[in-house]
Amino acid sequence: MTRFADRVVFVTGASRGLGRDIALAFAREGALVAVGYHTKAELAGAVAAECGGRAVQLDVRDAASVGSV
């Protein structure tokens, strides 16, 4: 059994670097992963596809942007 089976995880900044690695690690542990990104839609889409999740655009500095997720 995986530690995060049937859990939803939202990782911001997941289109590259450490955020990408974190998103992929959660996916390996069974989580349903939402990949948060601000400007790198193509990269985020690729990571979401690897995770079997979805990419979500938002700006964590803007409360309205976060509230719409």
N, C-alpha and C positions, 0 to 999 in steps of 0.2 A: 504494500500500500504506500502511496505517496503522501507526503506531509500536507500538501495543499490541494488535495483532490476536492473538487466541487467548490473551491473558493475562488472568488474574483479578486484579482490584484490589478491595481492601476499604477503603472510606473511612468513617472514624468521624465522627460529628457531621454526617452528610451530609443530614440532613432539612431544613436551611435554611442560608442565608448562604454563607460561603466553602466549607464542606464540600459543599454542594449544587453550587456552581459547579465544584469540583474533580471531583466525581462525573460531572457532565455533560461536562466536558472529556475525561475518560478514555473515556467512552462514545463521544464523537465520534471518538476516536483508535482505536476498535475494541476496547477492553477489555470484558470481561464484568465488570460492576460489582455489588458487594454494598454496599448502603447501610446503614451501621451507625447505630443510634439508641438512645437510652436511654428517652425518654418520649413522643416525638412520632410515634406510629405512623402516623397519617393522612398527615402531611407526608412521612415517610420512604417510605411506600407510593407516594405520588405521584411522588417523585423516582425511585424504583426503576422505576416504570412508564415514566417519560420515558427512563430509561437502558436499558430492556429488561433490567433486572437484578432483584434481589430485595432486600427489606428484612430486616435481621437485628437483633433486639433484644439488647443487651448493655450492661453497665456496665464500662467500661475500668478502673475503680478496683477491680474485684472479679475476682481471678484465676480463680475458679470459673466466673464468667459468661463470661469470655473463652475459657476452656478448653472450654466446651461448644459453641463455634461451629464 
